[in-house]
Amino acid sequence: MTARKIEFILQPVPVLEGAGVRLKRSFPAGRLNYLDPFLLLDHFGSMNPEDYLKGFPMHPHRGIETVTYVLNGAVAHRDSLGNEGTISTGDVQWMTSGRGILHEEMPQVRPEGMDGFQLWVNLPANQKMTKPRYQEINSQKLPQFVTENGAVIRVVAGKVGPVTGPVTQIAVEPVYIDVSMPAGSAFNQPITAGHNAFVYIFEGRGSFGAGTPSDSVSIDAPNLAILSEGDSLNVFTSDRPVRFLLVSGKPLNEPVARYGPFVMNTKEEISQALDDLRRGTFVTQ
């Protein structure tokens, strides 16, 4: 197997989004606009309710999928199709906005604070106007796999060892896993050749890429690392544990036209989305 190497490292930047939520954004920002098919990665986390309480009031999406993974805390959500509920610690919501949905996400104040991620995944042109749908995975149904070296992997999508994630029927064939490695351990994960991939290190420190600890790159949290071409990833730890997301997917290689929460293939399609929003025809059953 050809081990992927680190192409470059990005330190997330602080941003203010929604009605006033403080986030750490890895992309789009600075050096990286998007990594086909991935459009955005935000890390939300704080023990101070003032950093997240105002949340994300009702807003539209078209042409993308939003993936919310809650590490700690709870987020109440509802949408224009009548869906509502709460995702809590360890839960995942993979929402396909398709042709259009209005929804809100409101973090709840709890003693454990708030911590988690939102990833945006592009939809191929032939699915951008599909019917919206949810795949909502309770933490108890999120499979977990422990390696011989003691690494604990929670699998949202894709396959790790004998475990396959519960999120299915996604066009870009994603792998989305949460990996916790103890100190003094090693981990290898196959990654489909030709798929784009990144790791987001959010706790501790690990060495990523190449075949041995000595020729890999040591990365501290919080940082995002873009991976080179190859068909596997090697990770090593020394005196500290590490926890990170590994995400990969099949690039769409299609034109990208984006305007806020709309991501289509042409400017004309963006104009149509804005016109539908103004006319009240954005959401259809």
C-alpha atoms as an extended CHARMM CRD file, in Angstrom:
* protein
*
       285  EXT
         1         1  MET       CA              0.0000000000        0.0000000000        0.0000000000  PROA      1               0.0000000000
         2         2  THR       CA              1.1340000000        3.5440000000       -0.7470000000  PROA      2               0.0000000000
         3         3  ALA       CA              0.9660000000        5.6840000000        2.3790000000  PROA      3               0.0000000000
         4         4  ARG       CA             -0.4630000000        9.1590000000        1.9560000000  PROA      4               0.0000000000
         5         5  LYS       CA              1.7230000000       12.0370000000        3.0560000000  PROA      5               0.0000000000
         6         6  ILE       CA              0.8620000000       15.4730000000        4.4240000000  PROA      6               0.0000000000
         7         7  GLU       CA              0.5480000000       17.9920000000        1.5890000000  PROA      7               0.0000000000
         8         8  PHE       CA             -0.0220000000       20.9940000000        3.8350000000  PROA      8               0.0000000000
         9         9  ILE       CA             -1.3680000000       21.9490000000        7.2580000000  PROA      9               0.0000000000
        10        10  LEU       CA             -4.0320000000       24.5480000000        8.0140000000  PROA      10              0.0000000000
        11        11  GLN       CA             -4.6860000000       26.1240000000       11.3880000000  PROA      11              0.0000000000
        12        12  PRO       CA             -8.4060000000       26.8660000000       11.8010000000  PROA      12              0.0000000000
        13        13  VAL       CA             -9.3880000000       30.5260000000       12.0420000000  PROA      13              0.0000000000
        14        14  PRO       CA            -11.9820000000       32.0100000000       14.4230000000  PROA      14              0.0000000000
        15        15  VAL       CA            -15.2020000000       33.1200000000       12.7480000000  PROA      15              0.0000000000
        16        16  LEU       CA            -18.6080000000       34.3770000000       13.8540000000  PROA      16              0.0000000000
        17        17  GLU       CA            -21.5520000000       32.6740000000       12.1520000000  PROA      17              0.0000000000
        18        18  GLY       CA            -25.3100000000       32.3330000000       12.4850000000  PROA      18              0.0000000000
        19        19  ALA       CA            -26.7530000000       34.7930000000       14.9860000000  PROA      19              0.0000000000
        20        20  GLY       CA            -23.4090000000       35.0490000000       16.7760000000  PROA      20              0.0000000000
        21        21  VAL       CA            -21.7930000000       31.6300000000       17.2240000000  PROA      21              0.0000000000
        22        22  ARG       CA            -18.0220000000       31.4890000000       17.6730000000  PROA      22              0.0000000000
        23        23  LEU       CA            -16.4470000000       28.7710000000       15.5290000000  PROA      23              0.0000000000
        24        24  LYS       CA            -13.0600000000       27.4950000000       14.4120000000  PROA      24              0.0000000000
        25        25  ARG       CA            -13.1420000000       27.2240000000       10.5920000000  PROA      25              0.0000000000
        26        26  SER       CA            -10.6040000000       25.1920000000        8.6320000000  PROA      26              0.0000000000
        27        27  PHE       CA            -12.1240000000       25.8780000000        5.2170000000  PROA      27              0.0000000000
        28        28  PRO       CA            -13.2390000000       27.8280000000        3.2740000000  PROA      28              0.0000000000
        29        29  ALA       CA            -10.5320000000       30.1260000000        4.5880000000  PROA      29              0.0000000000
        30        30  GLY       CA             -7.1610000000       31.3850000000        3.4460000000  PROA      30              0.0000000000
        31        31  ARG       CA             -5.3090000000       28.7700000000        1.4660000000  PROA      31              0.0000000000
        32        32  LEU       CA             -8.2080000000       26.3310000000        0.9540000000  PROA      32              0.0000000000
        33        33  ASN       CA            -11.5600000000       27.2670000000       -0.5960000000  PROA      33              0.0000000000
        34        34  TYR       CA            -12.8130000000       23.6950000000       -0.7770000000  PROA      34              0.0000000000
        35        35  LEU       CA            -11.4830000000       20.1600000000       -1.1170000000  PROA      35              0.0000000000
        36        36  ASP       CA            -13.7110000000       18.4770000000       -3.6890000000  PROA      36              0.0000000000
        37        37  PRO       CA            -16.2640000000       17.2050000000       -2.6810000000  PROA      37              0.0000000000
        38        38  PHE       CA            -15.9870000000       18.8850000000        0.7550000000  PROA      38              0.0000000000
        39        39  LEU       CA            -17.0640000000       22.5300000000        0.9880000000  PROA      39              0.0000000000
        40        40  LEU       CA            -16.7360000000       23.5410000000        4.6490000000  PROA      40              0.0000000000
        41        41  LEU       CA            -15.4980000000       22.2870000000        7.9950000000  PROA      41              0.0000000000
        42        42  ASP       CA            -16.3900000000       24.0830000000       11.2230000000  PROA      42              0.0000000000
        43        43  HSD       CA            -15.4950000000       23.1090000000       14.7830000000  PROA      43              0.0000000000
        44        44  PHE       CA            -17.8660000000       24.5510000000       17.3730000000  PROA      44              0.0000000000
        45        45  GLY       CA            -16.9310000000       24.2400000000       21.0130000000  PROA      45              0.0000000000
        46        46  SER       CA            -17.0400000000       26.2480000000       24.2110000000  PROA      46              0.0000000000
        47        47  MET       CA            -17.9170000000       26.0590000000       27.8870000000  PROA      47              0.0000000000
        48        48  ASN       CA            -19.2570000000       29.6190000000       27.6910000000  PROA      48              0.0000000000
        49        49  PRO       CA            -22.9320000000       29.7050000000       26.5840000000  PROA      49              0.0000000000
        50        50  GLU       CA            -22.4400000000       33.2130000000       25.2020000000  PROA      50              0.0000000000
        51        51  ASP       CA            -20.2670000000       31.6710000000       22.4850000000  PROA      51              0.0000000000
        52        52  TYR       CA            -23.0360000000       29.4820000000       21.0580000000  PROA      52              0.0000000000
        53        53  LEU       CA            -26.4420000000       30.2400000000       22.6230000000  PROA      53              0.0000000000
        54        54  LYS       CA            -27.7270000000       32.4720000000       19.7690000000  PROA      54              0.0000000000
        55        55  GLY       CA            -27.3790000000       29.5530000000       17.4060000000  PROA      55              0.0000000000
        56        56  PHE       CA            -28.4250000000       29.3400000000       13.7770000000  PROA      56              0.0000000000
        57        57  PRO       CA            -31.9970000000       30.5890000000       13.3010000000  PROA      57              0.0000000000
        58        58  MET       CA            -34.0390000000       29.4280000000       10.3010000000  PROA      58              0.0000000000
        59        59  HSD       CA            -31.9220000000       29.5480000000        7.1220000000  PROA      59              0.0000000000
        60        60  PRO       CA            -31.9890000000       27.8970000000        3.6720000000  PROA      60              0.0000000000
        61        61  HSD       CA            -29.8150000000       25.2720000000        1.9940000000  PROA      61              0.0000000000
        62        62  ARG       CA            -29.7900000000       23.9250000000       -1.5510000000  PROA      62              0.0000000000
        63        63  GLY       CA            -27.4300000000       21.6310000000       -3.4330000000  PROA      63              0.0000000000
        64        64  ILE       CA            -25.4060000000       20.2690000000       -0.4760000000  PROA      64              0.0000000000
        65        65  GLU       CA            -25.3810000000       17.8810000000        2.4510000000  PROA      65              0.0000000000
        66        66  THR       CA            -24.6770000000       19.0880000000        5.9860000000  PROA      66              0.0000000000
        67        67  VAL       CA            -23.1340000000       16.6910000000        8.5000000000  PROA      67              0.0000000000
        68        68  THR       CA            -23.4160000000       17.5950000000       12.1780000000  PROA      68              0.0000000000
        69        69  TYR       CA            -21.5000000000       15.4830000000       14.6910000000  PROA      69              0.0000000000
        70        70  VAL       CA            -21.9790000000       16.4000000000       18.3630000000  PROA      70              0.0000000000
        71        71  LEU       CA            -19.1320000000       15.5090000000       20.7060000000  PROA      71              0.0000000000
        72        72  ASN       CA            -20.6760000000       17.1290000000       23.7910000000  PROA      72              0.0000000000
        73        73  GLY       CA            -23.9050000000       18.9600000000       24.4860000000  PROA      73              0.0000000000
        74        74  ALA       CA            -27.1250000000       19.1290000000       22.4890000000  PROA      74              0.0000000000
        75        75  VAL       CA            -28.5280000000       20.9200000000       19.4390000000  PROA      75              0.0000000000
        76        76  ALA       CA            -32.2780000000       21.3610000000       18.8890000000  PROA      76              0.0000000000
        77        77  HSD       CA            -33.3310000000       21.4700000000       15.2440000000  PROA      77              0.0000000000
        78        78  ARG       CA            -36.4730000000       21.9580000000       13.1640000000  PROA      78              0.0000000000
        79        79  ASP       CA            -37.2010000000       22.5770000000        9.5150000000  PROA      79              0.0000000000
        80        80  SER       CA            -39.7000000000       23.7260000000        6.9090000000  PROA      80              0.0000000000
        81        81  LEU       CA            -40.8420000000       20.1540000000        6.2280000000  PROA      81              0.0000000000
        82        82  GLY       CA            -42.0830000000       19.6490000000        9.7910000000  PROA      82              0.0000000000
        83        83  ASN       CA            -39.1170000000       17.6840000000       11.1180000000  PROA      83              0.0000000000
        84        84  GLU       CA            -37.8100000000       18.5270000000       14.5820000000  PROA      84              0.0000000000
        85        85  GLY       CA            -35.7710000000       16.9770000000       17.3500000000  PROA      85              0.0000000000
        86        86  THR       CA            -32.5400000000       17.1520000000       19.3230000000  PROA      86              0.0000000000
        87        87  ILE       CA            -29.1500000000       15.6580000000       18.5720000000  PROA      87              0.0000000000
        88        88  SER       CA            -27.0170000000       15.1070000000       21.6640000000  PROA      88              0.0000000000
        89        89  THR       CA            -23.5920000000       13.8540000000       22.7100000000  PROA      89              0.0000000000
        90        90  GLY       CA            -22.2980000000       11.2970000000       20.1980000000  PROA      90              0.0000000000
        91        91  ASP       CA            -25.1680000000       11.7380000000       17.7150000000  PROA      91              0.0000000000
        92        92  VAL       CA            -24.8100000000       12.4150000000       13.9970000000  PROA      92              0.0000000000
        93        93  GLN       CA            -27.1960000000       14.1190000000       11.5770000000  PROA      93              0.0000000000
        94        94  TRP       CA            -26.4680000000       13.7720000000        7.8490000000  PROA      94              0.0000000000
        95        95  MET       CA            -28.9250000000       16.0580000000        6.0800000000  PROA      95              0.0000000000
        96        96  THR       CA            -29.3150000000       16.0920000000        2.3100000000  PROA      96              0.0000000000
        97        97  SER       CA            -30.7820000000       19.5070000000        1.4680000000  PROA      97              0.0000000000
        98        98  GLY       CA            -31.3240000000       18.6600000000       -2.2000000000  PROA      98              0.0000000000
        99        99  ARG       CA            -33.6770000000       21.0920000000       -3.9520000000  PROA      99              0.0000000000
       100       100  GLY       CA            -34.2710000000       23.1500000000       -0.8530000000  PROA      100             0.0000000000
       101       101  ILE       CA            -34.9300000000       23.1850000000        2.8520000000  PROA      101             0.0000000000
       102       102  LEU       CA            -35.1780000000       25.8130000000        5.5940000000  PROA      102             0.0000000000
       103       103  HSD       CA            -33.9190000000       24.7020000000        8.9690000000  PROA      103             0.0000000000
       104       104  GLU       CA            -32.5840000000       25.9780000000       12.2610000000  PROA      104             0.0000000000
       105       105  GLU       CA            -30.0150000000       24.5990000000       14.6690000000  PROA      105             0.0000000000
       106       106  MET       CA            -30.0640000000       25.9390000000       18.2110000000  PROA      106             0.0000000000
       107       107  PRO       CA            -27.4060000000       24.7310000000       20.6910000000  PROA      107             0.0000000000
       108       108  GLN       CA            -28.7330000000       24.0830000000       24.1890000000  PROA      108             0.0000000000
       109       109  VAL       CA            -27.1080000000       25.2300000000       27.4200000000  PROA      109             0.0000000000
       110       110  ARG       CA            -25.8940000000       22.2330000000       29.4130000000  PROA      110             0.0000000000
       111       111  PRO       CA            -23.2300000000       21.7440000000       32.1160000000  PROA      111             0.0000000000
       112       112  GLU       CA            -20.9220000000       19.9360000000       29.6560000000  PROA      112             0.0000000000
       113       113  GLY       CA            -20.9160000000       22.9120000000       27.3020000000  PROA      113             0.0000000000
       114       114  MET       CA            -20.9290000000       22.5110000000       23.5310000000  PROA      114             0.0000000000
       115       115  ASP       CA            -18.4960000000       20.7220000000       21.2230000000  PROA      115             0.0000000000
       116       116  GLY       CA            -18.8030000000       19.2700000000       17.7430000000  PROA      116             0.0000000000
       117       117  PHE       CA            -18.3870000000       19.6720000000       14.0040000000  PROA      117             0.0000000000
       118       118  GLN       CA            -20.2560000000       20.5880000000       10.8830000000  PROA      118             0.0000000000
       119       119  LEU       CA            -19.0670000000       19.4090000000        7.4820000000  PROA      119             0.0000000000
       120       120  TRP       CA            -20.6070000000       20.4080000000        4.1540000000  PROA      120             0.0000000000
       121       121  VAL       CA            -20.5180000000       17.8440000000        1.3550000000  PROA      121             0.0000000000
       122       122  ASN       CA            -21.2600000000       18.7640000000       -2.2450000000  PROA      122             0.0000000000
       123       123  LEU       CA            -23.9690000000       16.9790000000       -4.2120000000  PROA      123             0.0000000000
       124       124  PRO       CA            -23.4160000000       15.9480000000       -7.8400000000  PROA      124             0.0000000000
       125       125  ALA       CA            -25.3090000000       17.9340000000      -10.4610000000  PROA      125             0.0000000000
       126       126  ASN       CA            -27.8510000000       15.1560000000      -11.0090000000  PROA      126             0.0000000000
       127       127  GLN       CA            -28.7650000000       15.1160000000       -7.2980000000  PROA      127             0.0000000000
       128       128  LYS       CA            -28.7940000000       18.8260000000       -6.4630000000  PROA      128             0.0000000000
       129       129  MET       CA            -32.5710000000       19.0810000000       -6.9410000000  PROA      129             0.0000000000
       130       130  THR       CA            -33.4160000000       15.7830000000       -5.2630000000  PROA      130             0.0000000000
       131       131  LYS       CA            -35.8970000000       15.5000000000       -2.3930000000  PROA      131             0.0000000000
       132       132  PRO       CA            -34.4440000000       16.4960000000        1.0140000000  PROA      132             0.0000000000
       133       133  ARG       CA            -33.8120000000       13.7020000000        3.4960000000  PROA      133             0.0000000000
       134       134  TYR       CA            -32.2070000000       13.0020000000        6.8760000000  PROA      134             0.0000000000
       135       135  GLN       CA            -30.0500000000       10.2140000000        8.1960000000  PROA      135             0.0000000000
       136       136  GLU       CA            -30.0230000000       10.7390000000       11.9540000000  PROA      136             0.0000000000
       137       137  ILE       CA            -27.8460000000        8.3450000000       13.9400000000  PROA      137             0.0000000000
       138       138  ASN       CA            -28.1940000000        8.0190000000       17.7060000000  PROA      138             0.0000000000
       139       139  SER       CA            -24.8790000000        7.6290000000       19.5520000000  PROA      139             0.0000000000
       140       140  GLN       CA            -25.8450000000        4.1320000000       20.7080000000  PROA      140             0.0000000000
       141       141  LYS       CA            -26.2320000000        3.0650000000       17.0740000000  PROA      141             0.0000000000
       142       142  LEU       CA            -22.9250000000        4.5380000000       15.9480000000  PROA      142             0.0000000000
       143       143  PRO       CA            -20.6150000000        1.5270000000       15.6450000000  PROA      143             0.0000000000
       144       144  GLN       CA            -17.2990000000        1.4910000000       17.4200000000  PROA      144             0.0000000000
       145       145  PHE       CA            -14.1920000000       -0.5530000000       16.6600000000  PROA      145             0.0000000000
       146       146  VAL       CA            -11.1470000000       -1.0620000000       18.9030000000  PROA      146             0.0000000000
       147       147  THR       CA             -7.8610000000       -1.9920000000       17.2220000000  PROA      147             0.0000000000
       148       148  GLU       CA             -5.1780000000       -4.2860000000       18.6230000000  PROA      148             0.0000000000
       149       149  ASN       CA             -3.1540000000       -1.1650000000       19.5040000000  PROA      149             0.0000000000
       150       150  GLY       CA             -6.0040000000        0.2620000000       21.5560000000  PROA      150             0.0000000000
       151       151  ALA       CA             -7.2530000000        2.8820000000       19.1040000000  PROA      151             0.0000000000
       152       152  VAL       CA            -10.9920000000        3.5060000000       19.3910000000  PROA      152             0.0000000000
       153       153  ILE       CA            -12.7330000000        4.3420000000       16.1090000000  PROA      153             0.0000000000
       154       154  ARG       CA            -16.3030000000        5.5970000000       15.8390000000  PROA      154             0.0000000000
       155       155  VAL       CA            -17.5550000000        5.0010000000       12.3080000000  PROA      155             0.0000000000
       156       156  VAL       CA            -20.0750000000        7.4180000000       10.8010000000  PROA      156             0.0000000000
       157       157  ALA       CA            -19.5890000000        6.3930000000        7.1620000000  PROA      157             0.0000000000
       158       158  GLY       CA            -17.2920000000        4.0110000000        5.3480000000  PROA      158             0.0000000000
       159       159  LYS       CA            -15.5350000000        0.8850000000        6.6020000000  PROA      159             0.0000000000
       160       160  VAL       CA            -12.9280000000        0.2850000000        9.3150000000  PROA      160             0.0000000000
       161       161  GLY       CA            -11.8770000000       -3.3120000000        9.8670000000  PROA      161             0.0000000000
       162       162  PRO       CA            -15.0980000000       -5.3090000000       10.2230000000  PROA      162             0.0000000000
       163       163  VAL       CA            -17.2540000000       -2.2430000000       10.9310000000  PROA      163             0.0000000000
       164       164  THR       CA            -19.3000000000       -0.3010000000        8.3790000000  PROA      164             0.0000000000
       165       165  GLY       CA            -20.8250000000        3.0660000000        9.2560000000  PROA      165             0.0000000000
       166       166  PRO       CA            -24.6130000000        3.5410000000        9.3160000000  PROA      166             0.0000000000
       167       167  VAL       CA            -24.7110000000        6.5020000000        6.8890000000  PROA      167             0.0000000000
       168       168  THR       CA            -25.3080000000        5.0540000000        3.4190000000  PROA      168             0.0000000000
       169       169  GLN       CA            -26.3640000000        5.9760000000       -0.1250000000  PROA      169             0.0000000000
       170       170  ILE       CA            -24.1270000000        9.0480000000       -0.3220000000  PROA      170             0.0000000000
       171       171  ALA       CA            -22.9310000000        9.8580000000       -3.8350000000  PROA      171             0.0000000000
       172       172  VAL       CA            -19.3220000000       10.7100000000       -2.9050000000  PROA      172             0.0000000000
       173       173  GLU       CA            -18.7490000000        7.3610000000       -1.1320000000  PROA      173             0.0000000000
       174       174  PRO       CA            -17.4280000000        9.0160000000        2.0400000000  PROA      174             0.0000000000
       175       175  VAL       CA            -15.3560000000        7.7410000000        4.8910000000  PROA      175             0.0000000000
       176       176  TYR       CA            -16.0080000000        9.7160000000        8.0930000000  PROA      176             0.0000000000
       177       177  ILE       CA            -14.4230000000        8.3460000000       11.2480000000  PROA      177             0.0000000000
       178       178  ASP       CA            -13.5110000000        9.6530000000       14.7060000000  PROA      178             0.0000000000
       179       179  VAL       CA            -10.2340000000        8.1010000000       15.8830000000  PROA      179             0.0000000000
       180       180  SER       CA             -8.9030000000        8.1570000000       19.4710000000  PROA      180             0.0000000000
       181       181  MET       CA             -5.3670000000        6.7410000000       19.8530000000  PROA      181             0.0000000000
       182       182  PRO       CA             -3.5230000000        6.1700000000       23.1520000000  PROA      182             0.0000000000
       183       183  ALA       CA              0.1040000000        7.1900000000       23.6080000000  PROA      183             0.0000000000
       184       184  GLY       CA              2.6650000000        4.8540000000       22.0690000000  PROA      184             0.0000000000
       185       185  SER       CA              0.4030000000        3.3740000000       19.4060000000  PROA      185             0.0000000000
       186       186  ALA       CA              0.0290000000        3.0610000000       15.6290000000  PROA      186             0.0000000000
       187       187  PHE       CA             -2.9650000000        3.0580000000       13.2820000000  PROA      187             0.0000000000
       188       188  ASN       CA             -3.4020000000        2.3460000000        9.5810000000  PROA      188             0.0000000000
       189       189  GLN       CA             -6.5290000000        3.0380000000        7.5440000000  PROA      189             0.0000000000
       190       190  PRO       CA             -7.0150000000        2.1790000000        3.8600000000  PROA      190             0.0000000000
       191       191  ILE       CA             -8.2740000000        5.1100000000        1.7650000000  PROA      191             0.0000000000
       192       192  THR       CA             -9.6310000000        4.6390000000       -1.7380000000  PROA      192             0.0000000000
       193       193  ALA       CA             -7.0800000000        5.7630000000       -4.3270000000  PROA      193             0.0000000000
       194       194  GLY       CA             -8.2590000000        8.8580000000       -6.1700000000  PROA      194             0.0000000000
       195       195  HSD       CA            -10.4140000000       10.0760000000       -3.2910000000  PROA      195             0.0000000000
       196       196  ASN       CA             -9.5370000000       13.3630000000       -1.6020000000  PROA      196             0.0000000000
       197       197  ALA       CA             -8.8670000000       13.1350000000        2.1330000000  PROA      197             0.0000000000
       198       198  PHE       CA             -8.0350000000       15.2000000000        5.2030000000  PROA      198             0.0000000000
       199       199  VAL       CA             -7.5340000000       14.7610000000        8.9220000000  PROA      199             0.0000000000
       200       200  TYR       CA             -8.6450000000       17.2530000000       11.5640000000  PROA      200             0.0000000000
       201       201  ILE       CA             -6.6620000000       16.8830000000       14.7810000000  PROA      201             0.0000000000
       202       202  PHE       CA             -8.7070000000       18.2280000000       17.6990000000  PROA      202             0.0000000000
       203       203  GLU       CA             -7.0800000000       16.6750000000       20.7710000000  PROA      203             0.0000000000
       204       204  GLY       CA             -3.4550000000       15.8810000000       21.5960000000  PROA      204             0.0000000000
       205       205  ARG       CA             -0.6820000000       15.2520000000       19.0910000000  PROA      205             0.0000000000
       206       206  GLY       CA              0.0890000000       12.6020000000       16.4860000000  PROA      206             0.0000000000
       207       207  SER       CA              2.4480000000       11.8860000000       13.5900000000  PROA      207             0.0000000000
       208       208  PHE       CA              0.7560000000       11.4790000000       10.2200000000  PROA      208             0.0000000000
       209       209  GLY       CA              1.7390000000       10.1070000000        6.8120000000  PROA      209             0.0000000000
       210       210  ALA       CA              4.6050000000        7.9940000000        5.4700000000  PROA      210             0.0000000000
       211       211  GLY       CA              5.5720000000        4.5480000000        6.7200000000  PROA      211             0.0000000000
       212       212  THR       CA              7.4170000000        5.1530000000        9.9970000000  PROA      212             0.0000000000
       213       213  PRO       CA              7.2350000000        7.6710000000       12.8670000000  PROA      213             0.0000000000
       214       214  SER       CA             10.6020000000        9.1530000000       11.8810000000  PROA      214             0.0000000000
       215       215  ASP       CA              9.5090000000       10.2460000000        8.3940000000  PROA      215             0.0000000000
       216       216  SER       CA              5.9590000000       11.3040000000        9.2660000000  PROA      216             0.0000000000
       217       217  VAL       CA              4.7990000000       14.7940000000       10.3010000000  PROA      217             0.0000000000
       218       218  SER       CA              3.9960000000       15.6160000000       13.9330000000  PROA      218             0.0000000000
       219       219  ILE       CA              0.8230000000       17.7170000000       14.2580000000  PROA      219             0.0000000000
       220       220  ASP       CA             -0.7160000000       19.2830000000       17.3720000000  PROA      220             0.0000000000
       221       221  ALA       CA             -4.3930000000       20.0980000000       17.8910000000  PROA      221             0.0000000000
       222       222  PRO       CA             -6.1530000000       22.0340000000       16.5550000000  PROA      222             0.0000000000
       223       223  ASN       CA             -4.9960000000       21.6790000000       12.9560000000  PROA      223             0.0000000000
       224       224  LEU       CA             -6.2640000000       20.3190000000        9.6630000000  PROA      224             0.0000000000
       225       225  ALA       CA             -3.9500000000       18.3680000000        7.3510000000  PROA      225             0.0000000000
       226       226  ILE       CA             -4.6030000000       17.7450000000        3.6650000000  PROA      226             0.0000000000
       227       227  LEU       CA             -3.4020000000       14.3350000000        2.5120000000  PROA      227             0.0000000000
       228       228  SER       CA             -1.5930000000       13.5020000000       -0.7180000000  PROA      228             0.0000000000
       229       229  GLU       CA             -2.6010000000       10.7790000000       -3.1560000000  PROA      229             0.0000000000
       230       230  GLY       CA             -2.1950000000        7.1840000000       -1.9790000000  PROA      230             0.0000000000
       231       231  ASP       CA             -4.2790000000        4.3010000000       -0.7050000000  PROA      231             0.0000000000
       232       232  SER       CA             -3.7020000000        4.3540000000        3.0710000000  PROA      232             0.0000000000
       233       233  LEU       CA             -2.9380000000        6.5880000000        6.0480000000  PROA      233             0.0000000000
       234       234  ASN       CA             -0.4450000000        5.7940000000        8.8210000000  PROA      234             0.0000000000
       235       235  VAL       CA             -0.6970000000        7.5280000000       12.2070000000  PROA      235             0.0000000000
       236       236  PHE       CA              1.6540000000        7.1800000000       15.1890000000  PROA      236             0.0000000000
       237       237  THR       CA              1.6630000000        8.5320000000       18.7390000000  PROA      237             0.0000000000
       238       238  SER       CA              4.5790000000        8.8320000000       21.1450000000  PROA      238             0.0000000000
       239       239  ASP       CA              4.1920000000       10.3530000000       24.6170000000  PROA      239             0.0000000000
       240       240  ARG       CA              0.7070000000       11.8150000000       24.0720000000  PROA      240             0.0000000000
       241       241  PRO       CA             -2.6280000000       10.4750000000       22.8580000000  PROA      241             0.0000000000
       242       242  VAL       CA             -4.3760000000       11.9970000000       19.8490000000  PROA      242             0.0000000000
       243       243  ARG       CA             -7.9290000000       12.3000000000       18.5990000000  PROA      243             0.0000000000
       244       244  PHE       CA             -8.8470000000       13.2590000000       15.0640000000  PROA      244             0.0000000000
       245       245  LEU       CA            -11.4090000000       13.0410000000       12.2970000000  PROA      245             0.0000000000
       246       246  LEU       CA            -10.4320000000       11.2560000000        9.0960000000  PROA      246             0.0000000000
       247       247  VAL       CA            -12.6430000000       12.2000000000        6.1530000000  PROA      247             0.0000000000
       248       248  SER       CA            -12.3520000000       11.1370000000        2.5290000000  PROA      248             0.0000000000
       249       249  GLY       CA            -14.5950000000       11.1390000000       -0.5160000000  PROA      249             0.0000000000
       250       250  LYS       CA            -14.7970000000       10.8360000000       -4.2830000000  PROA      250             0.0000000000
       251       251  PRO       CA            -14.2220000000       14.1780000000       -6.0470000000  PROA      251             0.0000000000
       252       252  LEU       CA            -17.0690000000       15.2760000000       -8.3040000000  PROA      252             0.0000000000
       253       253  ASN       CA            -14.9050000000       17.2560000000      -10.7480000000  PROA      253             0.0000000000
       254       254  GLU       CA            -17.8470000000       19.5480000000      -11.5500000000  PROA      254             0.0000000000
       255       255  PRO       CA            -18.1200000000       23.3450000000      -11.6460000000  PROA      255             0.0000000000
       256       256  VAL       CA            -18.8780000000       24.9220000000       -8.2730000000  PROA      256             0.0000000000
       257       257  ALA       CA            -20.9940000000       28.0620000000       -7.9090000000  PROA      257             0.0000000000
       258       258  ARG       CA            -21.5900000000       29.0160000000       -4.2970000000  PROA      258             0.0000000000
       259       259  TYR       CA            -23.4420000000       31.7750000000       -2.5140000000  PROA      259             0.0000000000
       260       260  GLY       CA            -23.7020000000       31.3390000000        1.2430000000  PROA      260             0.0000000000
       261       261  PRO       CA            -25.8080000000       28.2260000000        1.9220000000  PROA      261             0.0000000000
       262       262  PHE       CA            -26.4180000000       27.5270000000       -1.7860000000  PROA      262             0.0000000000
       263       263  VAL       CA            -23.9410000000       25.4650000000       -3.8030000000  PROA      263             0.0000000000
       264       264  MET       CA            -24.8530000000       24.7750000000       -7.4140000000  PROA      264             0.0000000000
       265       265  ASN       CA            -22.9880000000       24.3650000000      -10.7140000000  PROA      265             0.0000000000
       266       266  THR       CA            -23.7480000000       27.7090000000      -12.3940000000  PROA      266             0.0000000000
       267       267  LYS       CA            -24.4210000000       31.3230000000      -11.4470000000  PROA      267             0.0000000000
       268       268  GLU       CA            -27.8150000000       31.0050000000      -13.1250000000  PROA      268             0.0000000000
       269       269  GLU       CA            -28.7640000000       28.2100000000      -10.7280000000  PROA      269             0.0000000000
       270       270  ILE       CA            -27.7420000000       30.4070000000       -7.7800000000  PROA      270             0.0000000000
       271       271  SER       CA            -29.9180000000       33.2260000000       -9.1640000000  PROA      271             0.0000000000
       272       272  GLN       CA            -32.7960000000       30.7590000000       -9.4660000000  PROA      272             0.0000000000
       273       273  ALA       CA            -32.3650000000       29.7000000000       -5.8220000000  PROA      273             0.0000000000
       274       274  LEU       CA            -32.4720000000       33.3300000000       -4.6720000000  PROA      274             0.0000000000
       275       275  ASP       CA            -35.5270000000       33.9720000000       -6.8530000000  PROA      275             0.0000000000
       276       276  ASP       CA            -37.2890000000       30.8900000000       -5.4510000000  PROA      276             0.0000000000
       277       277  LEU       CA            -36.5470000000       32.1390000000       -1.9310000000  PROA      277             0.0000000000
       278       278  ARG       CA            -38.0160000000       35.5780000000       -2.6950000000  PROA      278             0.0000000000
       279       279  ARG       CA            -41.1250000000       34.1090000000       -4.3380000000  PROA      279             0.0000000000
       280       280  GLY       CA            -41.7940000000       31.6180000000       -1.5570000000  PROA      280             0.0000000000
       281       281  THR       CA            -41.3280000000       28.6610000000       -3.9120000000  PROA      281             0.0000000000
       282       282  PHE       CA            -38.0260000000       27.4890000000       -2.4600000000  PROA      282             0.0000000000
       283       283  VAL       CA            -39.4580000000       24.6280000000       -0.3910000000  PROA      283             0.0000000000
       284       284  THR       CA            -41.6570000000       22.0360000000       -2.0990000000  PROA      284             0.0000000000
       285       285  GLN       CA            -43.0360000000       18.7720000000       -0.7690000000  PROA      285             0.0000000000
